[in-house]
């Protein structure tokens, strides 16, 4: 039998939440949601497949 490697790596990427905060400032929530659906604003990390 060969020894199995115990080394593991994980790569994590995300969008800066500051983009959403800046985009939301002074705008109704509906515009924010429409921007997310349209793809002009990033989705929340937990919403990504």
GUMAR-781676 format. One record per atom (N, C-alpha, C, O, CB): atom name; x, y, z; residue in one letter. Coordinates in Angstrom, 3 decimals. Glycine has a CB too. Example, Ala and Ser with C-alpha at 12.3 -4.5 7.8 and 13.67 -1.06 7.14 Angstrom:
  atom         x         y         z  type
     N    13.190    -5.690     7.800     A
    CA    12.300    -4.500     7.800     A
     C    13.200    -3.300     7.800     A
     O    14.236    -3.319     8.465     A
    CB    11.308    -4.473     9.046     A
     N    12.850    -2.250     7.080     S
    CA    13.670    -1.060     7.140     S
     C    12.900     0.030     7.870     S
     O    13.409     1.138     8.039     S
    CB    14.084    -0.598     5.725     S
This chain:
  atom         x         y         z  type
     N     0.826    -1.181     0.000     X
    CA     0.000     0.000     0.000     X
     C     0.872     1.247     0.000     X
     O     1.936     1.287     0.617     X
    CB    -0.940    -0.003     1.200     X
     N     0.397     2.249    -0.699     X
    CA     1.126     3.508    -0.683     X
     C     0.516     4.424     0.375     X
     O    -0.679     4.348     0.661     X
    CB     1.104     4.183    -2.082     X
     N     1.333     5.273     0.940     X
    CA     0.856     6.204     1.968     X
     C     0.040     7.314     1.312     X
     O     0.437     7.881     0.294     X
    CB     2.046     6.805     2.773     X
     N    -1.095     7.608     1.909     X
    CA    -1.943     8.682     1.387     X
     C    -1.463    10.024     1.940     X
     O    -1.032    10.119     3.089     X
    CB    -3.440     8.439     1.755     X
     N    -1.542    11.034     1.118     X
    CA    -1.137    12.363     1.549     X
     C    -2.206    12.952     2.469     X
     O    -3.399    12.830     2.193     X
    CB    -0.894    13.286     0.330     X
     N    -1.785    13.583     3.548     X
    CA    -2.721    14.229     4.456     X
     C    -2.779    15.735     4.214     X
     O    -3.505    16.451     4.904     X
    CB    -2.334    13.943     5.904     X
     N    -2.018    16.211     3.242     X
    CA    -2.019    17.636     2.934     X
     C    -3.265    17.993     2.122     X
     O    -3.594    17.324     1.143     X
    CB    -0.736    18.030     2.163     X
     N    -3.939    19.040     2.538     X
    CA    -5.136    19.497     1.840     X
     C    -5.042    20.997     1.623     X
     O    -4.427    21.721     2.406     X
    CB    -6.419    19.136     2.631     X
     N    -5.659    21.440     0.552     X
    CA    -5.733    22.877     0.296     X
     C    -7.168    23.254    -0.022     X
     O    -7.959    22.428    -0.478     X
    CB    -4.788    23.290    -0.864     X
     N    -7.481    24.491     0.223     X
    CA    -8.817    25.003    -0.094     X
     C    -8.640    26.435    -0.595     X
     O    -7.979    27.253     0.044     X
    CB    -9.786    24.943     1.164     X
     N    -9.232    26.719    -1.730     X
    CA    -9.187    28.060    -2.289     X
     C   -10.561    28.692    -2.118     X
     O   -11.580    28.110    -2.489     X
    CB    -8.758    28.037    -3.788     X
     N   -10.569    29.885    -1.556     X
    CA   -11.814    30.587    -1.303     X
     C   -11.757    31.927    -2.023     X
     O   -10.772    32.656    -1.913     X
    CB   -12.059    30.776     0.225     X
     N   -12.812    32.247    -2.757     X
    CA   -12.923    33.563    -3.387     X
     C   -14.241    34.185    -2.974     X
     O   -15.213    33.482    -2.695     X
    CB   -12.818    33.462    -4.941     X
     N   -14.268    35.483    -2.938     X
    CA   -15.491    36.176    -2.580     X
     C   -15.446    37.591    -3.126     X
     O   -14.389    38.105    -3.491     X
    CB   -15.695    36.185    -1.054     X
     N   -16.606    38.199    -3.174     X
    CA   -16.713    39.591    -3.576     X
     C   -16.684    40.454    -2.314     X
     O   -17.220    40.069    -1.275     X
    CB   -18.015    39.843    -4.409     X
     N   -16.071    41.592    -2.414     X
    CA   -15.976    42.503    -1.284     X
     C   -17.376    42.998    -0.907     X
     O   -18.042    43.609    -1.743     X
    CB   -15.038    43.697    -1.617     X
     N   -17.841    42.757     0.312     X
    CA   -19.184    43.193     0.703     X
     C   -19.331    44.709     0.694     X
     O   -20.449    45.224     0.695     X
    CB   -19.520    42.662     2.079     X
     N   -18.216    45.424     0.687     X
    CA   -18.274    46.885     0.653     X
     C   -18.965    47.374    -0.625     X
     O   -19.611    48.422    -0.619     X
    CB   -16.855    47.481     0.753     X
     N   -18.831    46.621    -1.714     X
    CA   -19.485    46.986    -2.972     X
     C   -20.994    47.063    -2.769     X
     O   -21.639    48.009    -3.223     X
    CB   -19.141    45.969    -4.088     X
     N   -21.553    46.070    -2.088     X
    CA   -22.995    46.088    -1.819     X
     C   -23.379    47.227    -0.882     X
     O   -24.403    47.879    -1.087     X
    CB   -23.437    44.757    -1.220     X
     N   -22.576    47.467     0.133     X
    CA   -22.886    48.546     1.069     X
     C   -22.870    49.897     0.367     X
     O   -23.754    50.726     0.589     X
    CB   -21.891    48.547     2.234     X
     N   -21.865    50.121    -0.480     X
    CA   -21.775    51.384    -1.205     X
     C   -22.927    51.523    -2.200     X
     O   -23.488    52.607    -2.357     X
    CB   -20.428    51.488    -1.934     X
     N   -23.275    50.432    -2.866     X
    CA   -24.353    50.471    -3.847     X
     C   -25.705    50.676    -3.174     X
     O   -26.602    51.278    -3.765     X
    CB   -24.367    49.185    -4.670     X
     N   -25.863    50.190    -1.954     X
    CA   -27.136    50.270    -1.247     X
     C   -27.369    51.645    -0.618     X
     O   -28.510    52.026    -0.356     X
    CB   -27.196    49.201    -0.177     X
     N   -26.299    52.379    -0.380     X
    CA   -26.414    53.660     0.320     X
     C   -27.386    54.592    -0.393     X
     O   -27.162    54.988    -1.537     X
    CB   -25.041    54.329     0.441     X
     N   -28.460    54.932     0.296     X
    CA   -29.425    55.886    -0.220     X
     C   -30.374    55.352    -1.275     X
     O   -31.106    56.135    -1.881     X
    CB   -28.712    57.024    -0.772     X
     N   -30.391    54.060    -1.514     X
    CA   -31.270    53.482    -2.519     X
     C   -32.271    52.533    -1.871     X
     O   -31.992    51.945    -0.827     X
    CB   -30.455    52.749    -3.591     X
     N   -33.434    52.389    -2.492     X
    CA   -34.404    51.420    -1.971     X
     C   -33.888    49.988    -2.126     X
     O   -33.088    49.700    -3.017     X
    CB   -35.757    51.575    -2.692     X
     N   -34.343    49.115    -1.269     X
    CA   -33.911    47.720    -1.310     X
     C   -34.241    47.034    -2.621     X
     O   -33.520    46.132    -3.048     X
    CB   -34.537    46.960    -0.182     X
     N   -35.323    47.451    -3.267     X
    CA   -35.712    46.842    -4.537     X
     C   -34.642    47.072    -5.603     X
     O   -34.339    46.168    -6.381     X
    CB   -37.061    47.404    -5.009     X
     N   -34.072    48.273    -5.644     X
    CA   -33.013    48.550    -6.622     X
     C   -31.790    47.676    -6.368     X
     O   -31.149    47.215    -7.313     X
    CB   -32.616    50.034    -6.579     X
     N   -31.468    47.451    -5.115     X
    CA   -30.339    46.588    -4.771     X
     C   -30.591    45.168    -5.268     X
     O   -29.723    44.564    -5.899     X
    CB   -30.098    46.590    -3.245     X
     N   -31.761    44.644    -4.987     X
    CA   -32.096    43.286    -5.430     X
     C   -32.109    43.179    -6.954     X
     O   -31.655    42.180    -7.512     X
    CB   -33.459    42.866    -4.869     X
     N   -32.622    44.197    -7.617     X
    CA   -32.633    44.187    -9.080     X
     C   -31.214    44.191    -9.634     X
     O   -30.943    43.536   -10.641     X
    CB   -33.413    45.391    -9.620     X
     N   -30.316    44.911    -8.998     X
    CA   -28.914    44.925    -9.425     X
     C   -28.253    43.568    -9.252     X
     O   -27.446    43.158   -10.086     X
    CB   -28.139    45.974    -8.646     X
     N   -28.588    42.873    -8.182     X
    CA   -28.039    41.532    -7.951     X
     C   -28.569    40.562    -9.001     X
     O   -27.810    39.771    -9.562     X
    CB   -28.393    41.030    -6.528     X
     N   -29.873    40.626    -9.266     X
    CA   -30.478    39.736   -10.257     X
     C   -29.919    40.015   -11.645     X
     O   -29.663    39.083   -12.408     X
    CB   -32.005    39.892   -10.260     X
     N   -29.727    41.295   -11.980     X
    CA   -29.220    41.679   -13.299     X
     C   -27.740    41.349   -13.461     X
     O   -27.232    41.316   -14.582     X
    CB   -29.442    43.166   -13.531     X
     N   -27.042    41.104   -12.344     X
    CA   -25.620    40.779   -12.422     X
     C   -24.707    41.985   -12.346     X
     O   -23.493    41.844   -12.491     X
    CB   -25.347    40.047   -13.679     X
     N   -25.262    43.174   -12.119     X
    CA   -24.426    44.363   -11.987     X
     C   -23.834    44.488   -10.589     X
     O   -22.882    45.240   -10.380     X
    CB   -25.231    45.606   -12.318     X
     N   -24.389    43.763    -9.644     X
    CA   -23.861    43.694    -8.288     X
     C   -23.609    42.228    -7.941     X
     O   -24.359    41.356    -8.378     X
    CB   -24.843    44.354    -7.265     X
     N   -22.572    41.949    -7.168     X
    CA   -22.301    40.555    -6.807     X
     C   -23.335    40.006    -5.839     X
     O   -23.884    40.731    -5.009     X
    CB   -20.918    40.431    -6.198     X
     N   -23.594    38.689    -5.965     X
    CA   -24.480    38.020    -5.017     X
     C   -23.732    37.784    -3.718     X
     O   -22.501    37.788    -3.684     X
    CB   -25.012    36.683    -5.596     X
     N   -24.488    37.579    -2.652     X
    CA   -23.860    37.230    -1.381     X
     C   -23.094    35.928    -1.522     X
     O   -23.465    35.084    -2.338     X
    CB   -24.911    37.117    -0.263     X
     N   -22.075    35.753    -0.778     X
    CA   -21.250    34.545    -0.817     X
     C   -22.092    33.291    -0.575     X
     O   -21.907    32.278    -1.250     X
    CB   -20.127    34.633     0.226     X
     N   -23.003    33.359     0.374     X
    CA   -23.805    32.184     0.699     X
     C   -24.790    31.835    -0.411     X
     O   -25.342    30.735    -0.428     X
    CB   -24.554    32.410     1.996     X
     N   -25.011    32.757    -1.329     X
    CA   -25.972    32.507    -2.414     X
     C   -25.308    31.879    -3.636     X
     O   -25.996    31.479    -4.575     X
    CB   -26.658    33.810    -2.818     X
     N   -24.007    31.790    -3.635     X
    CA   -23.311    31.228    -4.792     X
     C   -23.365    29.713    -4.782     X
     O   -23.267    29.089    -3.726     X
    CB   -21.863    31.695    -4.823     X
     N   -23.521    29.121    -5.957     X
    CA   -23.570    27.647    -6.018     X
     C   -22.231    27.017    -5.729     X
     O   -22.110    25.792    -5.741     X
    CB   -24.051    27.189    -7.376     X
